[in-house]
Amino acid sequence: MGYRFQGRLREAYHAMSERVVDLMQGERGVRQSFDNALMKAREWVMTARELTHEEADDLAKTLLREVDDLSQTLVAAEEELEDWIETDLLFAEHQALESMLLAADPTTRDLMRLKEMWAEQMAQLLQTGDVVEAGAYECVCCGEVLYFESVNNVLPGCPICGGEVYRRLRSAVM
């Protein structure tokens, strides 16, 4: 920071930096914004260090640019940290769930698998009035199988029991 300055300008740069920090921390109970503190420190360093307006402006611009660069670096680092923490939390949640499932008794795990299978099968069920393609369809109530050889068939109510829910048979021989 401020390494391009040498001699009295380097000393003035460090003095200006310290003055900005003092003003922003509430010297004499009055806190300053960064811009106000920088302008006051610029005026102070011109008087105290006998610098020209040009030299003081150059120091102030350099200090402002370095603070800007630092804040951008901090924001980027914060975003990267947030991404890392989110990923780490997801992994930890997954690991915790896996550990709990391993600790659960086998009956509970089997019941959970059966519930999942049942939900999948329920999602594949067809109702009376659904349009279906060629194939075999079994009535869930009585087991009666209806065969269709063409596409765009409408499932009727079951001719045996009047049931209205069917499942498609994948390996039926027609």
matplotlib code that plots the C-alpha trace (Angstrom):
import matplotlib.pyplot as plt

x = [0.0, 1.4, 4.7, 5.0, 5.7, 9.1, 10.6, 8.3, 5.4, 5.5, 5.5, 2.6, 0.7, 1.0, 0.1, -3.0, -4.0, -3.8, -5.7, -8.5, -8.7, -8.7, -11.5, -13.6, -13.2, -14.8, -11.9, -13.4, -16.8, -17.6, -17.6, -16.8, -17.8, -14.8, -15.1, -15.3, -12.4, -10.3, -11.0, -10.1, -7.0, -6.0, -6.3, -4.5, -1.6, -1.2, -0.8, 1.2, 3.5, 3.8, 2.5, 1.2, -2.5, -1.3, 0.7, -2.1, -4.7, -2.4, -2.1, -5.8, -6.6, -4.2, -5.6, -9.2, -8.2, -6.5, -9.5, -11.8, -9.6, -9.5, -13.3, -13.8, -11.4, -13.3, -16.7, -15.4, -13.9, -17.2, -19.1, -16.7, -17.0, -20.8, -20.7, -18.3, -20.3, -23.5, -21.9, -20.4, -23.8, -25.5, -22.8, -23.2, -27.0, -26.6, -24.1, -26.3, -29.3, -27.3, -26.0, -29.5, -30.8, -28.0, -28.9, -32.6, -33.8, -34.2, -38.0, -38.2, -36.0, -38.1, -41.3, -39.8, -38.8, -42.3, -43.9, -41.6, -42.5, -46.2, -46.0, -44.3, -46.9, -49.8, -48.3, -48.4, -52.1, -54.6, -58.3, -61.4, -61.6, -57.8, -56.6, -54.1, -51.9, -51.9, -51.1, -52.6, -54.2, -55.1, -58.0, -56.5, -59.7, -60.3, -57.3, -59.3, -57.0, -58.1, -56.2, -55.9, -54.3, -54.6, -53.5, -55.8, -58.1, -60.3, -60.2, -63.7, -65.0, -64.0, -66.5, -66.2, -66.3, -66.9, -63.5, -62.1, -58.4, -55.9, -52.2, -50.4, -48.8, -45.4, -44.8, -48.2, -48.5, -51.3]
y = [0.0, 3.3, 1.6, 3.8, 6.8, 7.4, 9.6, 12.4, 11.3, 7.8, 9.2, 11.6, 8.6, 6.7, 9.8, 10.3, 6.6, 6.9, 10.2, 8.6, 5.7, 8.1, 10.2, 7.2, 5.7, 8.8, 10.9, 13.3, 11.5, 12.5, 9.7, 10.6, 8.8, 7.5, 10.3, 13.1, 11.5, 11.3, 14.9, 16.1, 14.0, 15.4, 18.9, 18.0, 16.3, 19.3, 21.6, 19.3, 17.8, 20.9, 19.1, 20.7, 20.2, 17.9, 15.7, 15.5, 14.7, 12.0, 10.5, 10.7, 9.0, 6.2, 5.6, 5.6, 3.2, 0.8, 0.9, 0.2, -2.7, -4.1, -3.9, -5.7, -8.4, -8.8, -9.0, -11.6, -13.6, -13.4, -14.7, -17.6, -18.4, -18.3, -20.8, -23.1, -23.0, -23.8, -26.7, -27.9, -27.7, -29.7, -32.4, -32.4, -32.7, -35.6, -37.4, -36.9, -38.3, -41.3, -41.9, -41.8, -44.2, -46.6, -46.4, -47.0, -50.5, -52.7, -52.7, -48.9, -48.9, -51.6, -49.7, -46.5, -48.4, -49.9, -46.5, -45.2, -48.1, -47.7, -44.0, -44.8, -47.4, -45.0, -42.5, -45.0, -46.0, -45.1, -44.2, -45.1, -42.5, -42.2, -42.5, -45.3, -46.9, -50.5, -53.0, -54.9, -53.2, -54.9, -53.9, -53.2, -54.4, -57.8, -58.5, -58.6, -57.8, -55.7, -55.9, -53.1, -53.5, -50.0, -46.6, -43.9, -46.3, -45.0, -47.2, -48.3, -49.4, -53.0, -55.4, -57.8, -55.7, -52.1, -51.0, -47.7, -48.1, -49.9, -50.6, -51.2, -54.7, -54.4, -58.1, -59.4, -61.7, -60.7]
z = [0.0, -1.0, -2.1, -5.1, -2.8, -1.4, 1.3, 2.6, 0.4, 1.9, 5.4, 4.4, 2.9, 6.2, 8.2, 6.0, 6.4, 10.2, 10.2, 8.2, 10.7, 13.6, 12.1, 11.2, 14.7, 16.3, 17.4, 20.0, 19.9, 16.3, 13.7, 10.1, 6.8, 4.8, 2.2, 4.8, 6.8, 3.6, 2.6, 6.2, 6.3, 2.9, 4.2, 7.4, 5.6, 3.2, 6.2, 8.5, 5.9, 3.7, 0.5, -2.6, -3.6, -6.4, -4.0, -1.5, -4.2, -5.5, -2.0, -1.4, -4.8, -4.1, -0.6, -2.0, -4.8, -2.3, 0.1, -2.9, -4.0, -0.5, -0.1, -3.5, -2.4, 0.9, -0.8, -3.2, -0.3, 1.6, -1.4, -1.8, 1.9, 1.7, -1.2, 0.6, 3.8, 1.9, 0.1, 3.4, 5.2, 2.4, 2.7, 6.5, 6.3, 3.8, 6.1, 9.1, 7.3, 6.1, 9.7, 11.1, 8.4, 9.2, 12.9, 12.3, 12.8, 9.6, 10.0, 9.8, 6.7, 5.0, 5.8, 4.3, 1.1, 0.9, 1.2, -1.6, -3.8, -3.1, -3.9, -7.2, -8.1, -7.2, -9.5, -12.4, -11.9, -14.5, -14.1, -16.1, -18.9, -19.4, -23.0, -23.2, -25.9, -27.1, -24.3, -21.3, -18.3, -15.1, -12.9, -9.4, -7.7, -9.2, -11.5, -14.8, -17.7, -20.6, -23.9, -26.5, -29.9, -31.2, -29.8, -28.3, -26.4, -23.6, -20.4, -19.6, -16.1, -15.3, -17.0, -14.0, -10.9, -12.1, -10.8, -12.1, -11.4, -13.6, -13.8, -17.1, -17.4, -19.0, -19.8, -20.7, -23.6, -26.0]

ax = plt.figure().add_subplot(projection="3d")
ax.plot(x, y, z, "-o")
ax.set_aspect("equal")
plt.show()
